Amino acid sequence: MASSQTQVAGNEDSASKISQTQNEPIQDSDYTLSRVPAEAKQPFWRILVIRIGSICCVFQLVLGASLGYGMSFWGTF
């Protein structure tokens, strides 16, 4: 009997925790639904490095695909 009362009390505690988390606002770390606050903004150069890296990656992918398609396996090796 005591174990069933403990389980019921445990279920009530977890239910209250769930209801508390449902009432709290969701923390959106990507700021998809709101403006980015000034303290969370990244400097321009940090974003620029990522963008340049993405562009270089695409060019290297296209170059590798065209070389790989035009050459034999041993010629590429």
Summary of the structure (lengths in Angstrom):
residues: 77
radius of gyration: 27.3
end to end distance: 73.5
largest distance: 77.7
contacts: 117
relative contact order: 0.05
helix: 73%
strand: 0%
